[in-house]
């Protein structure tokens, strides 16, 4: 008789799939912090540098990949 529960699928963390993007080369990108509110005291230069995506630090790549096993 075939076992019914022999293969389990590992789920991706919902918070991780909203926050991280895996590029084709394997680089994991993330959004910039400190750009959501309290922008009046930040200079235009700082706000301009916070645009776009940044790459995840190499010390955090293993934990991000553990949260996104199917990517």
C-alpha positions in Angstrom: 0.0 0.0 0.0 1.3 3.4 -0.9 1.9 5.7 2.0 -0.3 8.8 1.8 2.0 11.2 3.6 5.4 10.3 2.2 6.0 13.5 0.3 5.5 16.9 2.0 5.8 20.2 0.2 7.8 22.9 1.9 6.0 26.2 1.9 7.5 29.6 1.2 7.2 32.2 4.0 4.6 34.7 2.8 6.5 37.6 4.3 9.7 36.6 2.5 8.0 36.3 -1.0 6.7 39.8 -0.5 10.1 41.3 0.5 12.7 39.5 -1.6 13.3 39.0 -5.3 15.6 36.3 -6.7 17.3 37.5 -9.9 18.3 35.1 -12.7 21.9 35.1 -11.7 21.0 34.0 -8.1 21.4 37.5 -6.6 18.7 38.2 -4.0 17.4 41.7 -4.1 15.5 43.6 -1.4 13.8 46.9 -0.9 15.5 49.8 0.8 14.7 50.7 4.4 14.1 54.2 5.9 12.0 55.5 3.0 8.4 55.0 4.1 7.7 57.9 6.5 9.4 60.8 8.3 10.8 62.0 5.0 10.6 65.7 5.7 13.9 65.7 7.7 15.7 63.6 5.2 17.6 65.4 2.4 16.8 65.0 -1.2 20.1 63.3 -1.8 19.4 60.7 0.9 15.9 60.0 -0.5 17.3 59.7 -4.0 19.8 57.1 -2.9 17.1 55.1 -1.2 15.3 54.5 -4.6 15.4 51.1 -6.2 16.5 47.7 -4.9 19.6 46.7 -3.0 21.2 43.3 -2.8 21.0 41.1 0.4 24.2 40.9 2.3 26.1 37.6 2.0 25.7 36.8 5.7 21.9 36.8 5.3 21.6 34.9 2.0 21.3 31.4 3.7 18.4 32.5 5.9 16.6 34.1 3.0 17.0 30.9 0.9 15.7 28.9 3.8 12.5 31.0 3.9 12.1 30.6 0.1 12.9 26.9 -0.7 11.0 26.8 -4.0 12.8 29.7 -5.6 
